[in-house]
Amino acid sequence: MSDTARSLRDPLAMTWISRSAARWRGMLAACVLLTLPAAPSLAQTPLPGTRIVAVVNGDVITSGDVDNRARLFAISTGLSTTPEVLERLKSQIANQLIDERLRLQEAQRRKIVVPDKQIAAAIREVEQRNNMPDGGLRQKLASLGVSHRTMIDQIRVQLAWTQVLREQLADKLNISDADVDEKIRQHTRQIGKPEYSVGEIFVPVDDPANLADARRFAETVIAELRAGAPFAAVAAQFSQTQSALEGGEVGWMQPDQLDPQVARLVVQMPPGAVSNPVKVPGGFAIVTVRAKREIGRDIGTMVSLRQVFLPFAEPLDPQRPTEQQRLALEKARSISTSVKTCAQMEQTAKVNPSNRPADPGEVRLETVNPPPFREMLSKLKPGEASQPLVAVDGIAVIVVCSKEQKNTAVESRDDVRRRLISERVELASRHTIRELRRKASIQRDGKGV
């Protein structure tokens, strides 16, 4: 899990693209602007052709806002953008926008201002992580019909909300050595018991009348997840908990640390499975189990690697490859035979930029999917490049830098400190948004969205 403490000190760490999505899919998560717009006004006038979907303490949300966010959600998570899917997204997306507006209003009430340069820096970080030039995300998303204002609004809210939580928690983020010692003692008493690496997507239900809509939305997302959409990307874009900023990663949990309904499923689910909607306090949870282990005992093979990705100008038809695709395959074969070190692969990636990072980060071999890819990685020796890996959107060549057996269940004091901070941040975030909803004046158009 990433450094939550640093997230509260450094808002750049809280950009809303998940690391998993960035590493493996190069997901689009933001756009860059030559000139950033000011924060949304609390008195907006709908554009012609749009209608008011909701009014949140006098702040208008239009059908255009919902349409843009639904399309962004579908594109950035790999969901299909058919009219049917987009239509089913809209009701829950409207609820998400209402919560975002409440967060923004709370930040404005506290006189929190997110500087434009901070937003631009966060966006640039996303572009660099995806090996894209300045302005690359903006141009790509514009070509897909997504308004750049949609991205800027979302990033602004998330950075502002980080500051709200920082102010609200204040001294509670100072984890003492005694707190860490007690957590370590608790952990030591649990050695040998099972625990589970859990991912979640939380779908809130703020009104019992919205229960059916929320369930339908959750079922739509589950269908897409089971069809191959990456869990981390879906969670980063949609889930309404602080764990969304970590791609939905909750961390290693024991059954008694989970909601009883969730725990009942987690102990039975195989790694990689996605649950049906689980009714929990405040909404529905969609859960995945990433891995299982015994507390304090988890030996795994950690692999460090580098990659080059050669994108296709158009999707591959294996029966009718284009000239560009043939040339890409020839180049990939040349890279495969000539590159012998990770440093060489990094240099090759700089000469052949793409939306996939040269360094996707250290991965645990046992959890790599699909199985053929895992088997291929297991056979590669350090300094040995793979054969070209052909996909519909391009060709990758990978070189293994190192393989090392590690006990991944061992936590350092810093790990424990980060976990305690993460727990406090999540609790504060949920409590605060519940209170904001309770006190808010929220009017819906009554027509659905």
C-alpha positions in Angstrom: 0.0 0.0 0.0 1.3 3.5 -0.7 2.4 6.0 1.9 -0.9 7.4 3.2 1.0 9.8 5.5 2.8 11.2 2.5 -0.6 11.5 0.8 -1.8 13.9 3.4 1.4 15.9 3.3 1.9 15.8 -0.5 -1.3 16.0 -2.5 0.6 14.9 -5.6 0.5 11.4 -4.1 -3.3 11.5 -4.2 -3.9 11.8 -7.9 -6.8 9.6 -8.7 -5.2 7.1 -11.1 -4.3 3.9 -9.3 -0.8 2.6 -9.5 -1.9 -0.8 -10.8 -3.8 0.8 -13.6 -0.9 3.1 -14.5 1.6 0.3 -14.5 -0.2 -2.3 -16.5 -2.8 -0.6 -18.6 -1.6 3.0 -18.9 -5.1 4.1 -18.1 -6.1 7.7 -19.0 -6.7 9.5 -15.7 -6.5 13.2 -16.3 -6.0 15.8 -19.0 -3.6 18.7 -19.1 -4.6 22.3 -19.8 -2.7 25.3 -21.1 -4.9 27.4 -18.9 -6.6 25.9 -15.9 -10.1 27.0 -15.0 -11.0 28.5 -11.7 -12.9 26.5 -9.1 -16.5 25.7 -10.0 -18.9 28.5 -9.0 -21.7 27.8 -6.6 -24.2 29.4 -9.0 -23.9 27.8 -12.4 -26.1 28.3 -15.4 -26.8 25.1 -17.4 -25.8 25.2 -21.0 -28.5 25.1 -23.7 -29.6 21.5 -24.2 -28.8 20.4 -20.6 -31.1 20.2 -17.6 -30.6 20.5 -13.9 -30.1 17.0 -12.3 -29.5 18.1 -8.7 -29.0 21.3 -6.6 -26.6 20.8 -3.7 -26.8 23.7 -1.2 -27.6 26.0 -4.2 -24.8 24.5 -6.4 -26.1 23.1 -9.7 -25.2 19.7 -11.2 -26.4 19.4 -14.8 -27.1 16.5 -17.1 -24.0 17.6 -19.0 -21.8 17.1 -15.9 -23.2 13.6 -15.5 -22.8 12.7 -19.2 -19.1 13.8 -19.1 -18.3 12.0 -15.9 -20.1 8.8 -17.1 -18.1 8.8 -20.3 -14.8 9.5 -18.5 -15.6 6.7 -16.0 -16.2 4.2 -18.9 -13.2 5.2 -20.9 -10.7 5.3 -18.0 -11.8 2.0 -16.5 -12.1 0.0 -19.8 -15.9 -0.3 -19.6 -17.7 -0.4 -22.9 -19.2 3.0 -24.0 -22.4 1.7 -25.5 -25.5 3.8 -24.8 -26.9 1.1 -22.6 -23.8 1.0 -20.3 -23.6 4.8 -20.1 -27.2 5.1 -19.3 -26.9 2.6 -16.4 -23.9 4.5 -15.0 -25.7 7.9 -14.8 -27.8 7.5 -11.7 -24.8 6.4 -9.6 -22.5 8.9 -11.2 -25.0 11.7 -10.2 -24.7 10.5 -6.6 -20.9 10.6 -6.9 -21.0 14.2 -8.2 -23.3 15.2 -5.3 -20.7 13.9 -2.8 -17.9 15.7 -4.6 -19.8 18.9 -4.5 -20.3 18.5 -0.8 -16.6 17.9 -0.4 -15.7 21.0 -2.5 -18.2 23.2 -0.5 -16.6 22.0 2.8 -13.2 22.9 1.4 -14.4 26.3 0.4 -16.1 26.9 3.8 -12.6 26.3 5.3 -11.1 28.7 2.8 -9.0 26.0 1.2 -7.7 26.9 -2.2 -6.0 24.4 -4.5 -3.5 26.3 -6.6 -3.6 25.7 -10.4 0.0 24.8 -10.4 -0.7 22.0 -7.9 -3.3 20.6 -10.3 -1.0 20.9 -13.3 1.8 19.1 -11.4 -0.6 16.3 -10.5 -1.6 15.9 -14.1 2.0 16.0 -15.3 2.8 13.3 -12.9 0.1 11.1 -14.5 1.5 11.9 -17.9 5.0 11.1 -17.0 3.9 7.8 -15.4 2.3 6.9 -18.7 5.3 8.1 -20.8 3.1 10.8 -22.5 4.2 14.3 -23.6 2.9 17.5 -22.1 -0.7 17.9 -23.1 -0.9 14.3 -24.3 -3.8 13.3 -22.0 -5.8 16.3 -22.8 -5.5 15.7 -26.5 -6.4 12.0 -26.2 -9.4 12.5 -24.0 -10.6 15.4 -26.1 -10.5 13.0 -29.1 -12.8 10.7 -27.1 -15.3 13.4 -26.4 -14.5 13.9 -22.7 -14.5 17.5 -21.5 -11.2 18.6 -19.9 -13.2 20.5 -17.3 -14.5 17.1 -16.0 -11.0 16.0 -15.1 -9.9 19.3 -13.6 -13.0 19.4 -11.4 -12.4 15.9 -10.1 -8.7 16.5 -9.4 -9.4 19.8 -7.7 -12.0 18.2 -5.3 -9.7 15.4 -4.4 -6.8 17.6 -3.6 -9.0 19.9 -1.6 -10.5 17.0 0.3 -7.0 15.9 1.2 -6.5 19.3 2.9 -9.8 19.0 4.7 -8.8 15.7 6.2 -5.4 17.0 7.1 -7.0 19.9 9.0 -9.7 17.7 10.6 -7.3 15.1 11.8 -4.4 17.4 12.9 -2.6 15.8 15.8 -4.3 12.5 15.3 -1.9 11.9 12.4 1.0 11.9 14.8 1.3 8.2 15.5 3.3 7.6 18.7 5.9 4.9 19.2 3.6 3.4 21.8 0.8 3.2 19.2 3.1 1.3 16.9 4.4 -1.0 19.7 0.8 -1.9 20.6 -0.1 -2.7 17.0 3.1 -4.9 16.7 2.2 -6.8 19.9 -1.3 -7.4 18.5 0.2 -8.6 15.3 2.7 -11.0 17.0 -0.2 -12.6 18.9 -1.9 -13.3 15.6 1.0 -15.0 13.8 -0.1 -18.2 12.0 -3.7 -17.1 11.6 -5.2 -16.5 8.1 -5.4 -13.0 6.6 -6.5 -11.8 3.2 -5.4 -9.0 0.8 -8.7 -7.4 0.0 -9.8 -4.9 -2.6 -13.1 -3.0 -2.4 -15.4 -0.8 -4.4 -18.0 0.9 -2.2 -21.3 2.0 -3.8 -23.0 4.4 -1.3 -26.8 4.5 -0.7 -27.7 7.7 0.9 -31.5 7.2 0.5 -33.3 3.9 0.7 -35.2 5.0 -2.4 -31.9 4.7 -4.3 -31.2 1.1 -3.2 -32.4 -0.5 -6.5 -30.4 2.0 -8.6 -27.2 1.4 -6.6 -27.6 -2.4 -6.8 -28.1 -2.2 -10.6 -25.0 0.0 -10.9 -23.0 -2.4 -8.8 -24.1 -5.4 -11.0 -23.1 -3.5 -14.1 -19.6 -2.8 -12.7 -19.3 -6.5 -11.6 -20.2 -7.7 -15.1 -17.5 -5.6 -16.6 -14.9 -6.6 -13.9 -15.6 -10.3 -14.7 -15.2 -9.5 -18.4 -11.7 -8.2 -17.7 -11.9 -4.5 -16.7 -9.1 -3.9 -14.1 -10.4 -3.8 -10.5 -7.9 -1.1 -9.5 -9.0 1.3 -12.3 -12.7 0.9 -11.6 -12.1 1.5 -7.9 -9.9 4.5 -8.5 -12.5 6.2 -10.7 -15.7 5.3 -8.8 -15.4 3.8 -5.3 -16.5 6.3 -2.6 -14.0 5.5 0.1 -10.5 6.7 0.6 -9.2 3.4 -0.6 -10.2 4.5 -4.1 -7.0 6.5 -4.2 -5.1 3.2 -3.8 -7.0 1.4 -6.5 -9.5 0.0 -4.0 -6.7 -1.7 -2.0 -7.8 -2.2 1.6 -4.7 -4.1 2.6 -4.1 -7.3 4.5 -7.2 -8.0 6.7 -8.3 -10.6 9.2 -11.9 -11.7 9.1 -12.8 -10.0 12.3 -11.6 -6.7 10.9 -14.2 -6.9 8.0 -17.9 -6.4 7.9 -19.4 -9.8 8.9 -21.1 -10.2 5.5 -17.9 -9.4 3.7 -15.8 -11.7 5.9 -18.2 -14.6 5.2 -17.4 -14.3 1.5 -13.7 -13.4 1.7 -12.8 -16.7 3.6 -14.5 -18.7 0.8 -13.4 -16.7 -2.3 -10.4 -17.9 -4.4 -7.8 -15.2 -5.2 -8.8 -13.1 -8.2 -12.6 -13.7 -7.8 -15.0 -10.8 -7.7 -18.0 -10.9 -5.3 -21.7 -10.1 -6.0 -22.9 -6.9 -4.4 -22.7 -7.2 -0.6 -25.0 -5.1 1.5 -23.0 -3.3 4.1 -23.8 -0.2 6.3 -24.3 2.8 4.0 -24.4 0.9 0.7 -23.0 -2.0 -1.2 -19.5 -3.4 -1.4 -17.9 -5.2 -4.3 -15.0 -7.2 -3.0 -12.0 -9.1 -4.6 -9.4 -11.2 -2.8 -6.0 -10.5 -4.2 -4.1 -13.1 -2.1 -4.3 -15.2 1.1 -1.6 -15.9 3.6 -0.8 -16.8 7.2 0.0 -13.8 9.4 3.8 -13.4 9.6 4.4 -16.2 7.1 4.2 -15.4 3.4 7.2 -16.3 1.2 6.9 -15.1 -2.4 9.0 -14.5 -5.5 9.3 -10.7 -6.2 10.3 -9.9 -9.7 11.7 -6.5 -10.9 11.5 -5.9 -14.7 11.6 -3.4 -17.4 9.5 -3.2 -20.6 9.1 -1.6 -24.0 5.7 -1.2 -25.6 5.2 -0.6 -29.3 1.6 0.6 -29.9 -0.4 -0.2 -33.0 -2.0 2.7 -34.9 -5.2 0.6 -35.1 -6.4 -2.6 -33.5 -4.7 -5.7 -34.8 -6.5 -8.1 -37.2 -4.3 -11.2 -37.0 -5.4 -12.2 -40.5 -4.7 -8.8 -42.0 -1.8 -7.0 -40.2 -1.0 -3.6 -41.5 2.4 -2.5 -42.6 2.9 -0.5 -39.4 2.1 -3.6 -37.4 4.5 -5.7 -39.4 7.3 -3.1 -38.8 6.5 -3.0 -35.1 6.9 -6.8 -34.9 10.3 -6.6 -36.7 11.4 -3.9 -34.2 10.2 -6.0 -31.3 12.1 -9.0 -32.5 15.2 -6.9 -32.8 14.8 -5.6 -29.3 14.2 -9.1 -27.9 17.5 -10.3 -29.3 19.7 -7.2 -28.7 18.6 -6.1 -25.2 20.5 -7.9 -22.4 20.1 -5.5 -19.4 17.5 -3.4 -17.7 19.5 -0.3 -18.3 19.4 -1.1 -22.0 15.7 -1.7 -21.9 15.1 1.7 -20.1 17.1 3.4 -22.8 15.2 1.6 -25.6 11.9 2.7 -23.9 13.0 6.3 -24.1 13.7 6.0 -27.8 10.3 4.3 -28.3 7.9 6.2 -25.9 4.4 4.9 -25.3 1.7 5.1 -22.6 3.2 2.2 -20.6 6.0 2.9 -18.2 9.4 1.3 -18.7 9.4 0.3 -15.0 6.0 -1.2 -14.0 7.2 -1.7 -10.4 8.1 -4.9 -8.5 5.5 -7.6 -8.9 4.9 -10.8 -7.0 5.2 -13.7 -9.4 2.6 -15.9 -7.8 -0.2 -13.3 -8.3 0.6 -12.4 -11.9 -2.3 -13.1 -14.3 -3.0 -14.5 -16.8 -1.3 -17.8 -16.0 0.6 -18.0 -19.4 2.2 -14.6 -18.6 3.1 -15.8 -15.1 4.7 -18.9 -16.6 6.7 -16.9 -19.1 8.0 -14.6 -16.3 9.0 -17.6 -14.2 11.1 -19.0 -17.0 13.0 -15.8 -17.8 16.4 -15.4 -16.2 17.7 -12.0 -15.0 19.1 -10.2 -18.0 17.0 -12.3 -20.4 14.4 -10.5 -22.7 11.1 -12.1 -23.6 9.9 -12.9 -27.1 7.6 -10.2 -28.5 4.2 -10.3 -26.6 1.6 -9.4 -29.1 -1.8 -7.9 -28.1 -4.5 -6.2 -30.0 -3.2 -2.8 -29.2 0.6 -3.3 -29.6 3.6 -5.4 -28.8 5.6 -5.6 -25.6 9.1 -6.9 -24.8 10.1 -7.5 -21.2 13.4 -8.1 -19.5 13.7 -9.5 -16.0 16.1 -7.5 -13.7 16.0 -9.6 -10.6 14.1 -12.3 -8.8 14.2 -12.6 -5.0 12.4 -14.7 -2.4 10.9 -12.4 0.3 8.7 -12.8 3.3 6.1 -10.3 2.3 4.2 -10.6 5.5 6.8 -8.8 7.5 5.9 -5.2 8.3 8.4 -2.6 9.3 7.6 0.1 12.0 7.0 2.5 9.1 4.6 0.1 7.5 2.7 -0.2 10.8 2.7 3.6 11.2 1.3 4.1 7.7 -1.4 1.5 8.3 -2.6 3.3 11.5 -2.7 6.6 9.6 -4.6 5.0 6.8 -7.2 3.7 9.2 -7.7 7.1 10.8 -8.0 8.9 7.5 -10.6 6.4 6.2 -12.7 6.7 9.3 -12.5 10.5 9.3 -13.4 10.6 5.6 -16.5 8.4 5.9 -17.7 10.3 9.1 -17.3 13.7 7.5 -19.1 13.0 4.3 -22.0 11.4 6.3 -22.3 14.6 8.3 -22.2 16.7 5.2 -24.9 14.7 3.6 -27.1 14.9 6.8 -26.8 18.7 7.0 -27.1 19.4 3.3 -30.0 20.7 1.2 -30.1 18.4 -1.8 -32.8 18.6 -4.4 -33.1 16.0 -7.2 -35.0 16.6 -10.4 -37.2 13.6 -9.7 -36.8 12.3 -13.2 -33.7 10.1 -12.7 -30.7 10.8 -14.8 
